[in-house]
Amino acid sequence: MHNLILFDDPTIRTALLPFTFTRPVSEIRVGICTITEKWAARLQNRPSFLTEGYLQRKYPMRTDAERFFVNGAVCPTKALIDALNGLNVGQGLVNPDGLLLALRTEKPLTGAPTAQDAETLAVFAEPLTIIQSLPDIFVQNGEQIRADFDLLTAGRISQPITDPHTRCYAPENIFVEEGAVIRAAVLNAENGPIYIGRNAVIQEGTVMLGPFALCDHATVNWGGKMRSNTTIGPYTKVGGEVSNSVFFGYSNKGHDGFLGNSVIGEWCNLGANTNNSNLKNDYTNVQLYSYATHRLENTGRLFCGLMMGDYTKAGINTMFNTGTVVGVNVNVFGAGFQPKHIPSFSWGGGAEGFTDYRLEKAIQVARETVSRRGVAFDEVAVNILRDVYRFSKEIQ
């Protein structure tokens, strides 16, 4: 399977906005790794992408003669990889619901493949984790931490925890990568593994419950209360209380405040004492904004918090209601609960309402945000934001 191409199913991609405004579906982090990284680790081969045209410069597709197209929302398993290796040229693989999982073909495709592009179809009935909605990211996170933990640590030995003031429960379920620093913390892995990435930092007074992933170069500030089924992505800094949430990477929630059943994109910042609700007072199902229908839709879930797109910032004491969707590059602040949906490139909040976040100003702030971390913010990144700005105005 040398030419693995992870493709965006159009329906799934729309369901996963605002995160897929700025990345292919497979670049979503769930568990320790992104879906792309899961495939790369299992196959020892970096996949390429078939995604939206404006994203293709950053996420290109290899065009070798033979192509294995795999749905980018699907988390790999050994059974699935065995099935893919058994595909003949022209054959597709679908799940019992008819969702196309994979297609092996020599035909050039410019759009996402469909079952109609296959000469023959086989049904794969084994269990799979497929990220098809925003809540799936945090709902499936605990099990994906377990799967990634097994994958990344197989046959390896953890670095020792030498700090005499750190207490570990079920230390056999804790894996520490080289360069990590842990000080006077409580790590409880009795109910699931804890993974500590390279050069990650756990400061004094932190309490951490597994399953939990602290990725490379990430930090938990002193006194952090890190609850189960949570992933803190690379170069992210968190404090306060975090429960069953996923940070993709390069974001900050450095101060007190609660975040639960939430997903935070890259390059976001949550000001001091930012809080979100994840459960309605009347215990009815949470409704979440859908980019497909442009209205609130029933998630079928009691718990659902904040979905925040890349480059978004929230001022101090910001309050997000149950099931809030915030787009890309939003600057939100103000008293009271914020609206349940805040479109991309909005500025304001609270009783004052929102105005348009001027594009050039938004790009300038994004460039400063990225440059402070020593990461290049090139014309490709700028053009993606310009396109997202245009799309956001078209769909409002």
Secondary structure, 3 states (H helix, E strand, C coil): CCCEEEECCHHHHHHCCCHHHCCCHHHCECCCCEHHHHHHHHHCCCCEEECCHHHCCCCCCCCCCCEEEEECCECCCHHHHHHHHCCCCCEEEECCCCCEEEEEECCCCCCCCCHHHCCEEEECCCCCCECCCHHHHHHCHHHHHHHHHHHHHCCCCCCCCCCCCCEEECHHHEEECCCCEECCCEEECCCCCEEECCCCEECCCCEEECCEEECCCCEECCCCEECCCEEECCCCEECCEEECCEEEECCEECCCCEEECCEEEECCEECCCCEECCECCCCCCCEEEECCCCEEEECCCCECCEEECCCCEECCCCEECCCEEECCCCEECCCCECCCEECCCEEECHHHCEEECCHHHHHHHHHHHHHCCCCCCCHHHHHHHHHHHHHHHHHC
